[in-house]
Amino acid sequence: MSTALQIKNVSHKFGEFKALNNVSIKIDSGDFTVLLGLNGAGKTTLYSLITRLYNNNSGSIKIHNFDVREESSDALKNIGVVFQQPTLDLDLSVEENLYYHSSLHGLSFADAKERIEEEIRRIDLTEKLKNKVRSLSGGQRRRVEIARSLLHKPKLLLLDEPTVGLDIGSRQMILKHVKSLCKKGQLAVLWATHLIDEIDKGEKVVIINKGKIVESGDVIKIVKKTKQKNIRDAFNKLVGVKV
Amino acid sequence: MKPIVYLRCFKGIVLREALRFFHQKERFFSALVRPLVWLGIFAAGFRSVLGVAIIPPYETYIPYEVYIAPGLIAMIQLFNGMQSSLSMVYDREMGSMKTMLVSPIPRWFLLISKLLAGVFVSVLQVYAFLIIASFWEIIPPVTGYFTILPALIFTGLMLGSLGMFLSSAIKQLENFAGVMNFVIFPMFFASSALYPLWKIEETSEWLYYVCFYNPFTYAVECIRFSLYSQFNFEYTAGIIIFTVIFLILSILGYDPARGSLQKKGGS
């Protein structure tokens, strides 16, 4: 199995504040990995480094063996991103937003049309294609963002707290959808969250606290290693808080 | 990466800007109302106060409205350049700028495309203004409507790249209001937009030099000459030099490894 994302010894500072401290993560193709940490743990900083919004000055980040710093174009081609903040243009229609994204990846009009139809069908929003994004609910907007992130057929999907602020129904629908994408294809997913109930047994988890990876591996292994009853208790023990 | 990929990306960015422009009708109207207020009210009041001598490119005495028209055209572009950078600051905070910056297409190309898309919108606004301005008898020679186009592209690029550089250097949206006050208004007033430079020289020599070296003066004069189908080497060269400087600064500003994005992004 090939490695979709390899982060080795990455540290990052904002002035004197160390946001990330010697972080290493490896994700294989087809893996669904949860990056679990409290707010301010360093999840968004890590995503900004993977997507080259920030420059990594230490360690290395490789996406399908392309170094983000040295071969950024090849690396970015393979990434789909759903940012924590909403990034759709509210005044444009769903279709216009999706065409815009396709053009940023250099897709031809015909390819874009075909992929938009395919992705929008997959998220069950075909009838909303011509609607302005402003008229969609929070959950629908998130689904559109996920569809958009997949238009250029990336091999690694990064989602930064994608379910924050959504109702339970929308949260579950989005989570189920992304997990099914992982199972179907060779898509690797890194799902950042602080919501423990989004983790299922048997999934891989990377726990981050104050910029450090404190534990990683599958849920059962972490629970066993920390001698706790479940992943929530294991997380509480590792992070030293009660959530 | 193949050239067609760049072309598709460029088309997409321009189309998005155009769609945003047409969807936000109030933006179009406010862009037109601003110079028309200056033309209809300010110029009407000032025409009796200010006498304008015959200066190139004019061949005869002209009413004050005719004199300030190029300045108002440049003002449209200044506001547009600042507004589109304001949208970049806003976009960056809201996240949609991020979606552009994570595209695999080189960042310098994305930024220049975004700039040109802004210029395209400002050119539409200028032509709409020129149509309305004809009711004030601001009627340049017919060829002027064509010769102004390359000047508008250059001046639009210069003012847009200035705005883009500022947007890369500003961390928070609130600070941009300060830039409007500290950049737009001083640039506009300390230029040849509202009064000829010789008039300023008569009043204050230091202010004359401020106006003379103000990039906005170059934009106004370049537009003025081109509107009358004349070419002025000095102003055109000035515009190109300023554009290159601002463009380099803004591309460096948005370079994650070097610019202010990096300073904000930590190390």
Boltz contact constraints between the chains, C-beta under 6 A:
constraints:
  - contact:
      token1: [A, 12]
      token2: [B, 266]
      max_distance: 6.0
  - contact:
      token1: [A, 13]
      token2: [B, 266]
      max_distance: 6.0
  - contact:
      token1: [A, 13]
      token2: [B, 267]
      max_distance: 6.0
  - contact:
      token1: [A, 14]
      token2: [B, 266]
      max_distance: 6.0
  - contact:
      token1: [A, 51]
      token2: [B, 102]
      max_distance: 6.0
  - contact:
      token1: [A, 52]
      token2: [B, 256]
      max_distance: 6.0
  - contact:
      token1: [A, 54]
      token2: [B, 256]
      max_distance: 6.0
  - contact:
      token1: [A, 54]
      token2: [B, 265]
      max_distance: 6.0
  - contact:
      token1: [A, 55]
      token2: [B, 256]
      max_distance: 6.0
  - contact:
      token1: [A, 55]
      token2: [B, 257]
      max_distance: 6.0
  - contact:
      token1: [A, 55]
      token2: [B, 262]
      max_distance: 6.0
  - contact:
      token1: [A, 57]
      token2: [B, 267]
      max_distance: 6.0
  - contact:
      token1: [A, 73]
      token2: [B, 104]
      max_distance: 6.0
  - contact:
      token1: [A, 76]
      token2: [B, 102]
      max_distance: 6.0
  - contact:
      token1: [A, 76]
      token2: [B, 104]
      max_distance: 6.0
  - contact:
      token1: [A, 77]
      token2: [B, 104]
      max_distance: 6.0
  - contact:
      token1: [A, 81]
      token2: [B, 102]
      max_distance: 6.0
  - contact:
      token1: [A, 83]
      token2: [B, 95]
      max_distance: 6.0
  - contact:
      token1: [A, 83]
      token2: [B, 98]
      max_distance: 6.0
  - contact:
      token1: [A, 85]
      token2: [B, 95]
      max_distance: 6.0
  - contact:
      token1: [A, 87]
      token2: [B, 95]
      max_distance: 6.0
  - contact:
      token1: [A, 87]
      token2: [B, 96]
      max_distance: 6.0
  - contact:
      token1: [A, 87]
      token2: [B, 99]
      max_distance: 6.0
  - contact:
      token1: [A, 91]
      token2: [B, 23]
      max_distance: 6.0
  - contact:
      token1: [A, 92]
      token2: [B, 19]
      max_distance: 6.0
  - contact:
      token1: [A, 96]
      token2: [B, 19]
      max_distance: 6.0
  - contact:
      token1: [A, 100]
      token2: [B, 12]
      max_distance: 6.0
  - contact:
      token1: [A, 100]
      token2: [B, 16]
      max_distance: 6.0
  - contact:
      token1: [A, 103]
      token2: [B, 8]
      max_distance: 6.0
  - contact:
      token1: [A, 103]
      token2: [B, 9]
      max_distance: 6.0
  - contact:
      token1: [A, 103]
      token2: [B, 12]
      max_distance: 6.0
  - contact:
      token1: [A, 104]
      token2: [B, 9]
      max_distance: 6.0
  - contact:
      token1: [A, 104]
      token2: [B, 103]
      max_distance: 6.0
  - contact:
      token1: [A, 106]
      token2: [B, 5]
      max_distance: 6.0
  - contact:
      token1: [A, 106]
      token2: [B, 8]
      max_distance: 6.0
  - contact:
      token1: [A, 106]
      token2: [B, 9]
      max_distance: 6.0
